[in-house]
Amino acid sequence: MNDIVALLPPVKPFITVEEYQETEKIVDEFSKDVGKELQQKLEAKAKSSKNWLEEWWEDLAYLRNRAPIAVLGSMVGSAPSTTHLWAPREGTQLLRTAKSTWTVTKYFDIIRKEKLPVMRSGKGDKVFSMHQYRFFFSTSRVPGEPKDGVARYFKTVSEGPCPNHMVVFCNGHIFKMEMFDENEEQFGSYEILRLIAMEKGQTVARIQGRERWPEYRGGKGGQNTGEGRVARIQGREGWPEYRTYEHLLCLDPINQNHLETIQSAIIAVSLDNEIQKNLSELFLADLSGINCQDRWFDKSFNTIYFESGAIGFVGDHCPYEGIIGTIFNTWADEIIARTTTDWMGKPDVRTDGAVPQELIFVIDEKVKQAQIHAKDTYVKLAAKCDVYCSCFPLYGRVWVKNSGFHPDGWMQLAIQLTYFTKHSKLGPCYETATTRQFYHGRTATIRTCSSEVADWCKAMNDPAATNGDKLDLMRAAVTTHMVLGSQAMEGQGCDRHLLGLYAVSEEEGLISLKHVSKDFTCNLLRQQDFLDFLSCVIFAIKDISSE
């Protein structure tokens, strides 16, 4: 139970001496009493599982969460090419989309053929699990009660056939677009350009009234979709209330086919008509842009190609960690930068005149009301968002390293110092550490606000402190941070262990998610909105088990 005791040092900077002593007592009693029993049950589970945390982590951290994915639960970012290679410029959207999606299918093909080099730690002494790459493509969240599910369609070549199409969202319409020919040869960027130009041109023509949408024949009350809307819910807002997903499936068999086409697609592609002036506006559009009808927030990876030529992405956090998307974007950026031609891939690999397939759903009044509810939920959440991106030009990681500090420790201290200087108090905060050296490993938590960090922040705001004192305290704080980081990477952090005990106790009927501890330390941390519920686990378990 040493991991449980590891909870105490991160708590210390935030409470008084008396409160800390009481917290020590609670932790000690827990470790000797109910915690000991739960630990034995957790160890028993670990003996029969290669990764006892894997399923619990998906369920408790993601799938059982009932909040909307859009805005609140999505990962967002921008392609590196936007800042140094492809400056925003109107008129470049389709050509850049074609080239960028070519890199996506190339990466998909490399992973399918198991040719992606196995990743290792920075020192090269640890091999990292590549399991998360299986869910970067052809994966989607599926709404459900009491928890969502995950539809996974990706297979390596050795495992069998795998869907190799994309879905394109444009002006409220959805298209299925094949990316490989019948011999599984990847289309070149010229052919991709032809296909997406057809898709965008078709939607623009319809919006301008030059072409009527095809009416649905044989469904319930022929649905003329000329208003530029399609039968889908943005993300998952409103689904638990209206049970729209199950209702949509029951309306017509074609709806199930269309949903599976979207869920199984390599990725979702969004052609967005927003124009951004800077990086801050780009990130804000990725997170909470006005065209939510052109996103599928349940998809593991959704690239957004804006009218300005800027490129962003949004994805569900459940299937993989953000580093997987970052690695891909860096790889794609290097491929694009090395390309000296106007095209990418083989220009002669074509579709022989094939056209994208439009996905038109059968809907009714209940679905329409759910759409309204979903859009309203999204708009209210989006209105609360603001993003500011800035570049710091004075120095970078090279200077930090040459000064004897690790860039990560340096950055975490900067966050803490900024918060302390502005609010005159410390901010409970955490940083993730990778645990991919373990079987199907994902992350562990680094508690970044240690007592050493607290001492340094106070000294930096103390006029009487000397520069020498500040520097010594800073070195001590960074050293502590790096030690905590190494422990977390080795699976020695307390948070995932606490989650395991929590899950065991819930299965044993000792506690449920609705129970909230009244312990002052737990409430203190929870009120900061920086920390998840894991810090409260031992207090909550103690409260319930003693009733």
C-alpha positions in Angstrom: 0.0 0.0 0.0 3.0 2.3 -0.4 1.3 3.9 -3.4 -1.5 5.1 -1.2 0.9 6.8 1.2 2.3 8.5 -1.9 -1.0 10.6 -1.9 0.2 12.5 1.2 3.1 14.6 -0.2 1.0 16.2 -3.0 -1.7 17.1 -0.4 0.6 18.8 2.0 1.1 22.1 0.2 -2.7 22.8 0.3 -3.7 22.2 3.9 -2.7 23.2 7.4 -0.5 21.1 9.7 -3.6 20.0 11.7 -5.5 19.0 8.6 -2.5 17.1 7.3 -2.2 15.1 10.5 -5.9 14.2 10.2 -5.3 13.2 6.6 -2.4 11.0 7.6 -4.6 9.3 10.2 -7.3 8.6 7.6 -4.8 7.2 5.1 -3.2 5.0 7.8 -6.6 3.6 9.0 -7.6 3.0 5.4 -4.4 1.1 4.6 -4.8 -1.2 7.6 -8.6 -1.7 7.4 -10.8 -1.8 4.3 -7.9 -0.8 2.0 -6.0 -3.9 2.9 -9.0 -6.1 1.9 -9.5 -4.2 -1.3 -5.8 -4.5 -2.1 -6.0 -8.3 -1.8 -8.9 -8.4 -4.2 -7.0 -6.1 -6.6 -4.0 -8.4 -6.5 -6.2 -11.4 -7.2 -7.6 -9.7 -10.3 -4.1 -8.7 -11.5 -3.0 -12.4 -11.4 -5.6 -13.3 -14.1 -5.1 -10.2 -16.2 -2.3 -8.8 -18.3 -3.6 -5.3 -17.5 -6.1 -5.0 -14.7 -6.6 -1.3 -15.3 -7.4 -1.4 -19.1 -11.2 -2.0 -19.0 -11.8 0.0 -15.9 -9.9 3.0 -17.3 -12.0 3.1 -20.4 -15.3 2.7 -18.5 -14.7 5.0 -15.6 -12.7 7.7 -17.3 -14.7 7.8 -20.5 -17.5 5.5 -21.4 -19.6 6.0 -18.2 -19.2 9.8 -18.4 -22.6 11.2 -19.4 -21.4 14.7 -20.3 -21.3 15.7 -24.0 -18.1 14.8 -25.9 -18.3 17.9 -28.0 -16.4 20.8 -26.4 -16.1 19.0 -23.0 -14.5 15.7 -23.9 -12.7 16.1 -27.2 -9.0 16.4 -28.0 -8.3 19.2 -30.5 -5.2 20.6 -32.2 -3.8 22.0 -35.4 -1.5 20.5 -38.0 2.1 21.6 -37.7 2.1 22.6 -41.3 -0.3 25.4 -40.5 2.4 27.4 -38.6 5.4 27.0 -40.9 4.6 25.3 -44.2 1.1 26.1 -45.3 0.2 29.6 -44.2 -3.6 30.2 -44.3 -4.6 31.3 -47.8 -8.0 31.2 -49.3 -8.4 29.0 -52.4 -6.1 26.3 -51.0 -8.6 24.2 -49.1 -9.3 21.4 -51.5 -5.7 20.9 -52.7 -4.4 20.8 -49.1 -7.2 18.5 -48.2 -6.2 16.1 -51.0 -2.5 16.1 -50.0 -3.2 15.8 -46.3 -5.7 13.0 -46.6 -3.2 11.2 -48.8 -0.8 11.2 -45.8 -3.6 9.8 -43.6 -4.2 6.8 -45.9 -0.5 6.3 -46.2 -0.1 6.1 -42.5 -3.1 3.9 -42.3 -1.6 1.6 -44.9 1.8 1.5 -43.0 0.1 0.4 -39.8 -2.1 -2.1 -41.6 1.1 -3.7 -43.0 2.8 -3.5 -39.6 5.7 -1.4 -41.0 5.6 1.4 -38.4 8.8 1.2 -36.3 8.2 0.2 -32.8 8.6 3.1 -30.4 11.0 3.2 -27.6 11.8 5.5 -24.6 14.0 8.5 -25.1 17.0 6.5 -23.9 16.1 3.5 -26.1 16.1 1.1 -23.2 12.3 0.5 -23.0 10.0 -0.8 -25.8 6.6 0.9 -25.9 3.3 -0.8 -26.6 1.9 0.1 -30.0 -1.6 -1.0 -29.1 -3.2 2.5 -29.2 -2.3 2.8 -32.9 -5.0 0.1 -33.6 -7.7 2.6 -32.5 -6.4 5.7 -34.2 -8.2 4.7 -37.3 -11.6 3.0 -38.1 -12.8 3.5 -34.5 -15.8 5.3 -33.0 -17.7 5.8 -29.8 -21.2 4.3 -29.8 -23.9 5.8 -27.5 -25.3 3.5 -24.9 -26.8 3.3 -21.4 -25.5 3.1 -18.7 -22.2 3.5 -20.6 -21.1 4.0 -24.2 -19.4 1.4 -26.3 -16.5 1.5 -28.7 -16.8 0.1 -32.3 -13.4 -1.0 -33.5 -13.0 -2.1 -37.1 -9.2 -1.8 -37.7 -7.3 -5.0 -38.7 -3.8 -5.5 -39.8 -3.3 -7.2 -43.2 -2.4 -10.4 -41.5 -5.7 -10.3 -39.5 -7.9 -9.9 -42.5 -9.8 -7.2 -44.5 -10.5 -3.8 -43.1 -12.7 -0.9 -44.2 -10.7 1.5 -46.2 -13.0 4.4 -46.9 -13.4 7.9 -45.4 -16.5 9.9 -44.6 -16.6 13.5 -45.7 -18.8 16.2 -44.0 -19.5 19.3 -46.0 -22.2 21.9 -45.6 -24.4 19.5 -43.5 -24.0 16.6 -46.0 -22.2 13.3 -45.6 -20.4 11.3 -48.2 -18.6 8.0 -48.3 -15.3 8.3 -50.2 -13.2 5.2 -51.1 -9.5 5.7 -50.7 -8.1 2.5 -52.3 -8.9 0.8 -55.6 -10.0 -2.8 -56.0 -6.3 -4.0 -55.7 -6.0 -2.0 -52.4 -3.7 0.5 -54.1 -3.9 3.9 -52.5 -5.4 6.7 -54.5 -3.0 9.6 -55.3 -3.8 13.1 -54.2 -5.0 14.1 -57.7 -7.8 11.5 -57.5 -8.6 12.5 -54.0 -8.9 16.1 -55.2 -11.3 15.1 -57.9 -13.5 13.3 -55.4 -13.6 16.0 -52.7 -14.2 18.7 -55.4 -17.3 16.8 -56.5 -18.5 16.6 -53.0 -18.1 20.2 -52.2 -19.4 21.4 -55.5 -22.5 19.3 -55.1 -23.3 20.7 -51.7 -22.7 24.3 -52.7 -25.0 23.8 -55.8 -27.8 22.5 -53.5 -27.5 25.3 -51.0 -27.7 27.8 -53.8 -30.8 26.0 -55.2 -29.4 24.9 -58.5 -30.0 21.3 -57.8 -32.7 19.5 -55.8 -31.8 16.9 -53.2 -33.1 13.4 -54.1 -36.2 12.6 -52.1 -36.2 9.5 -50.0 -38.6 7.0 -51.6 -40.3 4.3 -49.6 -39.5 5.7 -46.2 -41.8 7.3 -43.7 -43.1 10.5 -45.3 -40.6 11.2 -48.1 -37.8 13.4 -46.6 -36.7 16.3 -48.8 -33.4 17.4 -47.3 -33.1 20.6 -49.3 -32.5 22.6 -46.2 -29.0 21.3 -46.1 -29.4 19.2 -43.0 -28.8 15.5 -42.5 -30.2 13.0 -39.9 -27.5 12.8 -37.3 -26.8 14.1 -33.9 -23.7 16.2 -33.3 -21.6 14.1 -31.0 -23.8 12.6 -28.3 -25.6 15.5 -26.8 -29.2 14.7 -26.2 -29.0 10.9 -26.9 -29.6 9.7 -23.4 -32.6 12.0 -23.1 -34.2 11.2 -26.4 -32.7 7.8 -27.0 -32.3 9.1 -30.5 -29.6 6.6 -31.5 -31.8 3.5 -30.9 -34.8 5.3 -32.5 -32.8 6.2 -35.6 -31.8 2.6 -36.0 -35.4 1.5 -35.9 -36.7 4.0 -38.4 -35.2 2.3 -41.4 -32.4 -0.3 -42.1 -30.6 2.2 -44.2 -29.9 4.3 -41.1 -27.9 1.4 -39.5 -25.9 1.0 -42.7 -25.1 4.6 -42.8 -24.1 4.8 -39.1 -21.8 1.8 -39.6 -20.3 3.4 -42.6 -19.4 6.4 -40.5 -18.2 4.4 -37.5 -16.0 2.1 -39.6 -14.4 4.9 -41.7 -10.7 5.4 -41.5 -11.3 8.9 -40.3 -13.9 11.7 -40.7 -13.0 14.6 -42.9 -14.7 18.0 -42.4 -14.7 20.6 -45.2 -15.4 23.7 -43.1 -16.3 27.2 -44.5 -14.9 29.1 -41.5 -11.9 31.4 -42.1 -9.4 32.1 -39.3 -7.0 35.0 -38.9 -4.6 33.5 -36.4 -3.8 30.4 -34.4 -6.0 31.3 -31.5 -9.1 31.4 -33.8 -8.0 28.1 -35.4 -7.9 26.3 -32.1 -11.2 27.9 -31.0 -12.8 26.7 -34.3 -11.4 23.2 -33.7 -12.8 23.1 -30.2 -16.1 24.9 -30.6 -16.5 26.1 -34.2 -19.9 27.1 -35.5 -20.3 24.2 -38.0 -20.9 21.4 -35.5 -23.1 19.7 -38.1 -19.9 19.0 -40.0 -18.2 17.0 -37.2 -18.7 13.5 -35.9 -17.4 13.9 -32.4 -17.6 10.2 -31.6 -14.9 9.4 -34.2 -11.4 8.7 -33.0 -10.0 11.1 -35.5 -11.7 13.9 -37.4 -9.6 16.2 -39.6 -10.9 19.7 -40.3 -9.9 21.5 -43.5 -11.0 25.1 -43.3 -11.8 27.5 -46.1 -8.7 29.5 -45.1 -6.4 26.5 -45.9 -5.7 25.9 -42.2 -5.9 22.4 -40.8 -7.2 21.2 -37.5 -8.4 18.1 -35.9 -10.8 16.9 -33.2 -11.0 13.4 -31.7 -12.5 11.3 -29.0 -10.1 10.8 -26.1 -11.3 7.3 -25.2 -9.5 5.1 -27.8 -6.0 6.6 -27.5 -3.8 9.3 -25.9 -3.1 12.6 -27.6 0.6 11.7 -28.2 -0.5 9.3 -30.9 -2.2 12.0 -32.9 0.8 14.3 -32.3 3.2 11.7 -33.6 1.1 11.2 -36.8 0.8 14.9 -37.4 4.6 15.4 -37.1 5.2 12.5 -39.5 2.7 13.9 -42.0 4.3 17.3 -41.8 7.7 15.9 -42.6 6.3 14.0 -45.6 4.5 17.1 -47.0 7.7 19.2 -46.5 9.8 16.7 -48.5 7.4 16.6 -51.4 8.6 18.5 -54.4 5.7 17.8 -56.8 2.1 19.1 -56.9 0.8 15.6 -56.3 1.4 12.9 -53.7 1.2 9.2 -54.4 0.7 7.5 -57.8 -1.3 9.7 -60.2 -2.4 6.7 -62.3 -4.3 5.0 -59.4 -7.9 6.1 -60.1 -11.5 5.2 -59.4 -12.5 4.8 -63.1 -15.0 7.5 -62.8 -16.6 6.4 -59.5 -18.4 9.1 -57.5 -18.7 9.5 -53.8 -21.8 7.9 -52.2 -24.0 10.3 -50.3 -25.5 9.1 -47.0 -29.1 10.3 -46.5 -30.9 9.2 -43.4 -34.5 8.5 -42.8 -35.7 10.8 -40.0 -38.9 11.8 -38.3 -40.1 14.6 -36.0 -38.5 13.0 -32.9 -35.1 13.0 -34.6 -35.6 16.6 -35.7 -36.3 17.6 -32.1 -33.2 15.8 -30.9 -31.2 17.7 -33.5 -32.5 21.0 -32.2 -31.7 19.9 -28.6 -28.2 18.8 -29.7 -27.4 22.0 -31.5 -28.7 24.1 -28.6 -26.5 22.2 -26.1 -23.5 22.6 -28.3 -24.1 26.4 -28.8 -24.4 27.0 -25.1 -21.1 25.1 -24.4 -19.3 26.7 -27.2 -20.2 30.2 -26.0 -18.3 29.5 -22.8 -15.0 28.7 -24.6 -12.1 31.0 -25.3 -8.7 30.2 -26.6 -5.5 32.2 -26.8 -2.4 30.9 -28.4 0.9 32.7 -28.0 4.5 32.1 -29.0 7.4 32.7 -26.6 10.3 33.9 -28.7 13.0 34.6 -26.0 14.3 31.1 -25.6 13.4 27.4 -26.1 14.1 23.9 -24.9 17.8 24.1 -26.1 18.5 27.0 -23.8 16.6 25.4 -20.9 18.7 22.2 -21.3 21.9 24.1 -21.5 20.9 25.8 -18.3 20.8 22.4 -16.6 17.0 21.9 -16.4 14.6 19.5 -18.1 12.2 21.4 -20.3 9.2 19.5 -18.9 10.1 20.4 -15.3 10.7 23.9 -16.3 7.3 24.3 -18.0 5.4 22.8 -15.1 7.1 25.2 -12.7 6.2 28.1 -15.0 2.5 27.0 -14.8 2.6 26.8 -11.0 4.4 30.1 -10.6 2.0 31.9 -12.9 -1.0 30.6 -11.0 0.6 31.4 -7.6 1.6 34.9 -8.6 -1.9 35.7 -10.0 -4.0 34.1 -7.3 -1.7 34.0 -4.2 -2.4 30.3 -3.8 -1.2 27.0 -5.3 -3.1 25.2 -8.0 -3.7 21.4 -7.6 -2.7 20.1 -11.0 -1.5 17.0 -12.7 0.5 16.0 -15.7 0.3 12.7 -17.5 3.2 10.3 -17.8 3.2 7.5 -20.3 3.1 3.9 -19.2 3.3 2.4 -22.6 6.3 0.3 -21.5 3.6 -2.0 -20.0 1.1 -4.2 -21.8 -1.5 -2.0 -23.3 -0.3 0.8 -21.1 -1.6 4.4 -21.4 -0.9 7.0 -18.7 -0.3 7.6 -15.0 -0.5 10.8 -13.1 2.3 13.1 -12.0 1.3 15.4 -9.1 3.1 18.6 -10.2 2.6 20.7 -7.1 5.0 19.4 -4.5 6.2 21.0 -1.3 9.4 21.9 -3.2 7.4 23.7 -5.9 5.4 25.5 -3.2 8.6 26.7 -1.5 10.0 28.0 -4.8 6.8 29.8 -5.7 6.8 31.6 -2.4 10.5 32.5 -2.7 9.9 33.9 -6.2 7.3 36.3 -4.7 9.4 37.2 -1.7 11.4 40.4 -2.1 13.8 39.3 0.7 14.8 36.0 -1.1 18.1 36.1 -2.9 18.7 35.0 -6.5 20.9 32.2 -5.1 18.1 31.0 -2.8 15.6 31.1 -5.7 17.9 29.1 -8.0 18.6 26.4 -5.4 14.9 26.1 -4.6 14.2 25.8 -8.4 16.7 23.1 -8.8 15.2 21.2 -5.9 11.7 21.6 -7.3 12.6 20.4 -10.8 14.5 17.4 -9.3 11.4 16.4 -7.3 9.3 16.7 -10.4 11.5 14.5 -12.5 11.6 11.9 -9.7 7.8 11.9 -9.5 7.7 11.6 -13.3 10.0 8.6 -13.3 8.0 6.9 -10.6 4.7 7.5 -12.5 6.2 6.0 -15.7 7.2 2.9 -13.7 3.7 2.5 -12.4 4.5 3.7 -8.9 2.0 6.6 -8.9 -1.0 6.6 -6.5 -3.9 7.7 -8.8 -4.3 4.6 -11.0 -3.8 2.4 -8.0 -6.6 4.3 -6.2 -8.8 3.9 -9.2 -8.3 0.2 -9.1 -9.3 0.1 -5.4 -12.3 2.3 -6.2 -13.4 -0.1 -9.0 -13.0 -3.1 -6.7 -14.9 -1.5 -3.9 -17.7 -0.6 -6.4 -17.9 -4.1 -7.6 -18.1 -5.3 -4.0 -20.9 -2.9 -3.3 -18.9 -0.7 -0.9 -19.2 2.5 -2.9 -20.7 3.9 -6.1 -19.9 7.0 -8.1 -22.7 8.9 -6.5 -21.1 8.8 -3.1 -19.1 11.9 -2.2 -16.8 12.2 0.7 -17.3 15.0 3.2 -13.7 14.9 4.2 -12.2 18.5 4.2 -9.1 17.5 2.2 -11.2 15.8 -0.5 -13.5 18.8 -0.8 -10.6 21.2 -0.9 -9.0 19.4 -3.9 -12.3 18.9 -5.7 -13.3 22.5 -5.5 -10.2 23.6 -7.4 -11.5 22.1 -10.6 -8.0 21.0 -11.5 -8.2 17.4 -10.2 -10.4 14.4 -11.0 -12.2 12.4 -8.4 -9.4 9.9 -7.7 -7.9 11.9 -4.8 -11.2 11.4 -3.0 -11.4 7.6 -3.4 -9.9 6.6 -0.1 -11.9 9.1 1.9 -15.2 8.0 0.1 -14.5 4.3 0.6 -13.7 5.0 4.3 -17.0 6.9 4.7 -19.2 4.2 3.2 -17.5 1.2 4.7 -17.8 2.7 8.2 -21.6 3.3 7.9 
